Amino acid sequence: MADAVTALVVDDEEMTRAIVAGYLSRIGYRTLEAETMAQAWEILSANGAAIHVVLFDRRLSDGDGLELYERMKGVPELAGIPVIVQTISDSSAEIAAAIRAGVFYYLIKPYDGALLRSVVRAAEETTGRLKSLQGDLRSRSDAIALLRDARFRFRTPQEAQNLAIALSSVASTGHSLTFGLSEILVNAVEHGNLGIGFEAKGRLKASGMLSREIEARLASSEHRDKYASLHVERSDSRVIFTVTDMGPGFDFNRYLSVDASQSHATHGRGIALARMVGFDQLTFVGTGNRVVGIVNLDRGQVGE
């Protein structure tokens, strides 16, 4: 099974590990199992390159599962593995702590197999996108460090991601800014200009039709002349990113914080995560078709 997708399941309940393994086997995953953080670390140290996703419980017999994740982030070979947290708690503070640590997905027990499989697939998809976004940051950083004021127009998700790659090296926050920029730029295209709402995106992702629907809307007479704009202003103390789309806006308050109710969705967390880990400030203006993200440059930034 050299080509099998491998998941590491860390839970101190044998029954839970068996159930998760059964769920994931239906989508072709094989699973490695650990009862404690110590066992999980042994497995990661020996097999890290072959593990595609880690799912762990917050409350393990030898500590908080987030401690394991923090340790993973200190090892380059393990830092890029997507991590999913499962917990019996729906505490917003606990969920926010996991998100701030860098975990993109969390599940509140009990959950069903279809949800788990969807989240695992989405975690891999997202991680692959982030890796591609971060791929050529270094090669572009020298020129971007000279930027002081610039304006851009973009129409497609790919153009949005290209901008995120090119511009995130304007500050030394690295991949967090790459991710934050990507989320608000792609949001301006998909939700703003193309009008793909939360529920519709969920259905399209579940059916594997999201990319095709985006292409169809971009080519339609209703949307083909729409574009989003990005204004970047850099001073000695901060960078301001202002993104404006041509849509009517949306109820942005619904997405500004990580809410337990979103744990049953495989999307919809991007804005909250961008606010938490990508920017020092993120503010929506008016109806929501304009967003301002601010990164403070007080920690020895690029080009200073």
N, C-alpha and C positions, 0 to 999 in steps of 0.2 A: 504493500500500500504506500509506496514511496510518494505517489502523487496525491494521496488523500489529504484533505484539509483537516488539520488537527486542532482540537480544542483542549485546553487544560481546565478542568472543573475542580474548584477548591471549595469544599463544604464539609463540615464535620458530621453531617448526617448522611449515612450510607444510602438511605432510600432516595434522598434528594439527588445525590450523584448519579444513581442508577436511572432515575427518571429523566434527568437532563441528558444523559448519554443516549437514552432511547429516543428522545426528541430529536437530537442532533444526528443520530444515525440515519434518520429518514431523509436527510438532505446530503448524505454522503460523507459526513464528518466521522472521524474516529476521535475518541476521547481518551485523555490521560486523566487520572484522578488523584487528588491529594486530600487528606483529611485535615492537615494543619498547614500553617504558613511555612514551617520548617520543611515539610515534605514537598510543598510546592516549589520552594526555592531550589531544592535538590534537583527536581525535574526540570525547572527552567535553566539551571546551570548546565545540565547535561544535554538538554534537547531544545534550547531556546530557538535555534535557527529553524526548527521544524514545526514550531507552534505558531498558529495563525491567530488565535484569539484566546483570551483567558477570561473565565467567568468565576468570580469569587463572592463569597458571602462576607458582609461587613463584620459580622460577629463570629469569629472563629475561636476555638478553644485556647489558642495561644496568642490571641490579640485581635486587633482591628485589621481587616483585610486591606485597608488603605495603606497600612505600613508596608505590606508586600508590594503594592503598586509603587510607592515612593522608592523602594529599593530597586525595583525594575527600571525606573526612570534614570537611575544612576549608572546603568550598564547600556552602552550604545546598542548592543545586539538585542536587547530586550525592550528598550524604550519605545520602539515603534509598534509593538504588539498591541492591538486594540484590547481594551479591558472593559468588561461589563460587570457592574456591581448588582448583586441581588440582596434584598433586605426585607425584613418583616415590618420595618418602620416606614411610615409615610411622612416623617418629619421633614419639613422644608429645609430646616437648618442642616440636617444630616445629608440630604440630597445635594444641597448647595455646596457642602464641604467636599463631597465627591467630585462635583463638577469643577470646583476650583482646583482640585488636585490634578485635573486633566482627564478624568473619566468622562466619556461622552454619553454612555448609556447606563441606565440603571433600571432595575425591575423590582417591583414590589410583590412579594409573595402573598398569596398564591398567584400564579400566572399560568396561561395555557401554552401548549406546545407550539401552536401556530405563532403566537406572539414571540416566543423565544427564538424560533427559527428566523422570523422576520428581522428581529433585532440583531441577531448574529450576522446575518447577511449584510444588513445595513452598516454594521460596525466595520466589517471588512471593506465595504464599498467606500465608506467615508475615509478610512485610513489610507486606502489606495489613492484617493484624491488628494489628501493632504501631503502624501509623499511626493506626488507629482508637482504639487504647488511649490514645495520647498526645494525642488531639484536643482534649479539654477539661480538661486538667490545670490550666491557669492559672485557669480560672473557679472551680475548687473549692479552690484552695490556701489562700485566706484563712481559711476555716472550719476546714480540716484542721490548720492550724498551731496551733490551740487544743487539739487532742486530747492527752489524757494517758493515758486508759485507756478502752478500748472493746471490745465483743464483738459479733460478727456471726455469723449463720448463712446458709448459701447452699447451693443444691441443683444449680444448672445451670452449665454453662460460661459462659453469658452473665452470670449473676450473679457468677461468679468474676471475669470480666474487668471488670465494672462496679466491683467492689471494688478491683481493681488500679488502675483509673483514679482512683478517689476518694481512695485512701490513699497513693499513691506520692508525692504532694507533701508528705507529712509530713517528708521529708528532701530535701535539695537535690541528690540524685544523679540526678534527672531520669529519663530514659527507661530507664536501666539498672535502676532499682528497679521501674519499671512492668513491665518484662519479667520480672524475677525474681519479683515477686509473682504475676504472671499465671501463670507456669509452675507454681509450687507450689500455687496455688489450683485451677487447672484439673486438675492432677494428682490432687488430693484428690477431685475429682468423678469424672473419667474412670477413673482406675486404682484409686483407693481405694474409693469407694462403689459404682461401677458395675461394677467388676471387669473392665475392658477392659485386658488385658495387652499387653505389647510386641508379640508375634507377631500377636495378633488385631487390634491397631490397625493394624499394617502391612498386613494383608489388607484391612481395611475402607477404609483410605485409598486403596489401589491400586484398589479397585473403586468408589470414590466413595460408599460407603455409611456412612461414619463418623457423619455427622450423623443419619441416619435410625436407626442403631443406638442412638445416645445417647438420642434421643427415645423409642424403644421401651422401653429399660431404665428411663428415668426414670418412665414410665407404668406399669411392671409392678408387681405386688403385692410382688415381692421387694425392689424398690428405692425405691418411691414415698414411703416414710416416712423415707428416709435423708437426712441433711444433713451438711455439714461445717461446722466452726466456725473462726473466726479471732479470736484475742485479740491486741490491740495495746496495748503499754505503752510510753509515751514519757517519758523522763527528760531532764535537761539534757545527758546525755552519749551516749544511744543510744536506738534504737527496737528493741523486740523484737516480732517477729511469730511467733505460735504457731498453727499450722494443724493441726487434728485431723479425721480422717475416721472413718467407721464401718466401714471395711473391715478385713480381717485383717492387712494389712501386705504388704510385698513385700521382695525382695532389693535394698535400696537401694544397697548397695555397688557393684552392677553399673553404676550410673548416676552415681556421684559424680565420675568423672573422664572426660575425653574419651579414648576408646580407639580405636585404629585399626580395631578390629573393627566399630565402629559406622559406619564410613565408607560401608558398603553399605546403610544404612538412611536413610530420610527423616524419622525421628523418633527419640526416645530420648536426644537430647542436651540437652533442656531443663533437667533438674536440674543437670547439670554446668555448663551455661552460667549458670544462675541463681546457682550457687555462685561462679562466677568473676567475673561482672560485676554481679550484683544485690545481693549482700550481703557484708559483711565476714566473717560466719560463717554457715554453714548446716549444721545438725546434725539428723539423724534420730534419734528416740528409740524405744526398744523394738523392736517388730516393723516399724516404718516407717510406721505410720499417724499419727504425729505428727512434725512437723518444726518446728524453731525457727530462724528467720532473724534475724540481728542486723545493724543498720546503725549504725555509730558516728557520733555527731554532734560531730565535733571540727574541722569545716572551715567554720564559719560557717553554721549551718543555718537553715532556714525557722522563723520564730517565735522565734528566740533573742533 
